[in-house]
Amino acid sequence: MSIRRTAPSNLLTASIDKAARWAQTRSMFPATFGLACCAIEMMATGAAHNDLARFGMEVFRASPRQADLMIVAGRVSQKMAPVLRQVYDQMPDPKWVISMGACASTGGMFNNYALVQGVDQIVPVDMYVPGCPPGPQGLMHGILTLHDRIMAGKA
Amino acid sequence: MSPDPLEGLKERFTELDWHLSHGQEVVRVEREQLLEFATAAQEAGFDMLADVTAVDWYRSREPRFDVVINLLSMSHRARLRILVGLARDDTVVPSLVPLWPGANFAEREVFDFFGIVFEGHPDLTRILMPDDWDGFPLRKDYDTGAVPVQFKASHKVS
């Protein structure tokens, strides 16, 4: 996301850009999209031992209108797919999507008719976190890598 | 309420096929007799319907489908399983919702996955698959819908 669309490019807007990206990463509110087992690990990441609050992310917004980040944690069934898309559409820009776990990334161990084989068939994904389920450290690594990519201007 | 509900039912319906399965009483009932038998079972003391499910025997047996109804008597601590056989082209069976309202969702699930129609059900629609889904997933001739996957260690390309 860039403010260069409205102003001519110069040194001032470059550093404002950088400041804007810094602000986006420093308190990124996740939207609650815990679907299955990965949701437990997501809750563990927000809990005391592996604390998401140190990154300003402990407040999982129930309303997608107030969220920046959608962590798709778990299996997405065929019936849930339009709901997922609607929640994603309701999030305001700038927004990012983390596909957490094997089921959200590729359909996981459930290669069948009932589940969407990878959530990237429905929403654009910025970060895939492997695991079944990924431990809190794995999810944290994914979130922090996403922060680094946003700071570098790549996401 | 004191007599054993199973004893009373066995005396009244001796001509039915009763057998024991892992310590639980099982009875096979024809579809036409199901409502009469179920009403008698409820009056005898089977006040809870635990589950309604189905089995697809596919080619290994005629009739193709078995509807399995699990009853529980909380006051007598007795369980009963009822099997209703259905042919492959005639999958209609009376609904037990008028007797036990808890059968509502269980029968919807059986309809969603096996295509067995329950006559007299107040709202027989799909419950787990999307409403416009084609086909009945738990029938044995329904494909799993697997997507071909290339694994790193395998040599052939699927």
Boltz contact constraints between the chains, C-beta under 6 A:
constraints:
  - contact:
      token1: [A, 78]
      token2: [B, 130]
      max_distance: 6.0
  - contact:
      token1: [A, 79]
      token2: [B, 130]
      max_distance: 6.0
  - contact:
      token1: [A, 111]
      token2: [B, 146]
      max_distance: 6.0
  - contact:
      token1: [A, 111]
      token2: [B, 147]
      max_distance: 6.0
  - contact:
      token1: [A, 112]
      token2: [B, 144]
      max_distance: 6.0
  - contact:
      token1: [A, 112]
      token2: [B, 145]
      max_distance: 6.0
  - contact:
      token1: [A, 113]
      token2: [B, 145]
      max_distance: 6.0
  - contact:
      token1: [A, 117]
      token2: [B, 147]
      max_distance: 6.0
